[in-house]
Amino acid sequence: MVGRVGELIHPTRGQDGPGEVRVKVRGGTEIFLAWSEQPLRPGTSVLIVGSRGARAVDVVPWSDLPDPR
């Protein structure tokens, strides 16, 4: 999962607790617990940067790079 981009469906609370992220996998979607350093709102695009084991991941906010045109 590391390196994939997903969307938060439940907010994270920073180190106080995880949220949930939806990730497209093999033609479907899967839900993982998502931990972040700072609180993040639902709908935020996130990059998965680490794994905590069984269906729990570390995430950071992510935005696509702007079009260079």
Secondary structure, 3 states (H helix, E strand, C coil): CCCCEEEEEECEEHHHCCEEEEEEECCEEEEEEEECCCEECCCCEEEEEEECCCCEEEEEECCCCCCCC
